[in-house]
Amino acid sequence: MKKLYLVLLSCMVALCVQAEDGHWLWLRYDTLNTAKVNVIIPPAVRGGHENVTTPTIDIAVRELRMFSKSEEVTLKIDKSLPDDEGFTLTELNEKRNYIIAAHNDIGLLYGAYYVLENERDCRTHCYPTPAIHRHNAPFYKLRLLNHWDNLDGSIERGYAGKSIFWSDSQLSIINSKLIEEYARANASIGINGSVLNNVNASPKMLTTPYLQMVKQIADILRPYGIKVYLSINFATPMALGDTETADPLVPEVAAWWQKKADEIYKLVPDFGGFLVKANSEGQPGPGDYHRSHADGANMLARALKPHGGIVMWRCFVYGANHKGEDRVKQAVSEFKPLDGMFMDNVILQTKNGPLDFQPREPYSPIFDQITHTPNMVELQITQEYTGQSKHLVYLGPMWQEFFEFVDPGKLKGIAGVANIGLDRNWCGHHFSQANWYAFGRLAWDPMLQSEQITSDWLNLTFPELAYHGWGPWMEQSREACVNYMMPLGLHHIFKFDHHMGPEPDGFIASYPLEWCPVYYHKADSLGVGFDRTVATGSGATAQYREEIASMFEDIHTCPEQYLLWFHHVPWNYQVNEFFTLWELMFEKYNLGVKQVEQMADRWQQMKPYVDEQRWNEVNERMQQQVQDAREWRDVCLKYFGSFAGVDE
């Protein structure tokens, strides 16, 4: 492992000199090899041995020796500090010498990365004053990436190449160097868990050959403080021919899962647990046997509990059981009656919005309604509905918006659907890296402001762009995306299946209606929008806590950005003192295009401050974004204008 790490770092230095291809993300440290690093481990922790460290401490030592601008750093295990993965930084003297102390080794590694990031961020030989004498610990214990990677190497909603974990060529071969680079990047921003495969899981995932690969991956990730988790197909024992049913109340099925859990933990003693998509979009689940989500989740939870594992049960469900019910209501309808019936090692994992990762949604009312079962939020880092890594859309403002409505303290964890693939720059678009970084920072501290994260990422990744004011363009990019795609609460008017491009007239009779764009905007000669009020519509507003419900219910108090989400609004409705609904829709679509055109023009001015390769690659995608934004505007205004009775 040590030899591999040194080769990795040597290659990094060589590549950074030759080209700026984006591979080194925000970890662009100058190699100094000047810092002296001491390690203090109390005798009680050493167990009587003189020099006992861990692979994690060894990584922290190497990182600091090679890259720190400090003269001397001491890493100290201090069992009096909280056992929370945090660290405390203490200044020793005026020579930039200090102590990083932590209860355990992963806290020391996080402290080391904090030091290195702040030393680079300040752009001079300075020490990282923000954490001096303050204990810095993650807000959430669970900070996970969910990889939607398939065993053949493809990635569902992946826009940066094939999987870094799986391949259709060789079952037993993994790219250990690349996976260690991945682990290093995650540790640097505090991510501590990886779900290695797609929620639409293959039963083969739990066969012994693939579990042997999971062990190899876990062994690489472990020193960086990262546990592995697996998405599972609920019908796996039946699909593999080991049982005649997958009914969770059949003893034979429960016994199979218990035996499988024992096998997994023998290979991976710190295995995190299962992520489950059940009875959703054709995936099998307990509902196939007229059992509840609690029946299914608890059966798995009992198998994992002796080993300390958890079940993350996704609330993304809709379909036949709710015929005629507004799709955005279906998760609450299904899970509210089960609240409090789950075992204590089950966590409900819910998307930030009630629909499906739209450029803008109100928060999911699950977070108001489920009060006796632990919740965690699922965010989408990969840009399925926000330009698919062809558009520059920075998602920090979206996630900050979510936490303005949902109390972070009511959640037990945070998961992000990863945007990572085999592309040399990891994420397809160089600026899509910022979304990976922002997710990690918010998982550590959900109270952080998006502007601060933007500034930090730019200083680490494109320092000259930070100096020349590129941050505000990143900050407005998500709002621009909303404007040119679906302003004022419009939603899900994408082209079928691939979700890239506009199709507001989309309707296929053989498809479920709730997959069709016309279901969501309901445009007619009178107006546009989905009436979700209690008074005249689907009643979805009632699923929110009272003060939010009353705000959404009343068209006069409903925020403009959610207007067409909750109300069917007449075309001539006076939204504000300046615009009717149609006039404001026209204004928003044109504003979105203008914002992208201005961003593209500004990028031309940034050419002197960015290396040629990254500038060209971003410029190519930005020109496409301009064309795509114009297409969205033109298609949508023509379509909706035909109902409003106006010319395009």
Secondary structure, DSSP 8 states (H G I E B T S, - for coil): -HHHHHHHHHHHHHHHHH---STTTT---------EEEEE--HHHHTT-SS---HHHHHHHHHHHHH--SSEEEEEE-TTS-SSS-EEEEE-STTS-EEEEESSHHHHHHHHHHHHHHHHHTSSS---GGGBT-EE--S-SEEEEE--B-TTS-BTT--SSS-SS--SS-SS---HHHHHHHHHHHHHTT--EEE-S-SS--GGGGSHHHHHHHHHHHHHHGGGT-EEEEEE-TTHHHHTTS-S---TTSHHHHHHHHHHHHHHHHH-TT--EEEE--SSTT---GGGGT--HHHHHHHHHHHHGGGT-EEEEE----SGGGTTS-GGGHHHHHHGGGTT-S-TTEEEEEESSSSS--SS----THHHH--SS-EEEEEE-S-TTTTTTTS----HHHHHHHHHHS-GGG-SEEEEE----SSTTSSSSGGGHHHHHHHHHHHH-TT--HHHHHHHHHHHH-HHHHHTT-HHHHHHHHHHHHHHH-GGG----B-TTT--SB-TT---TTS-GGGSHHHHH---SSEES----TTTS--GGGGS-HHHHHHHHSTTTS-GGGHHHH--EETT-B-SSS-BHHHHHHHHHHHHHHHHHHHHHHHHHTGGGS-HHHHHHHHHHHHHHHHHHHHHHHHHHHHHHHHHT---
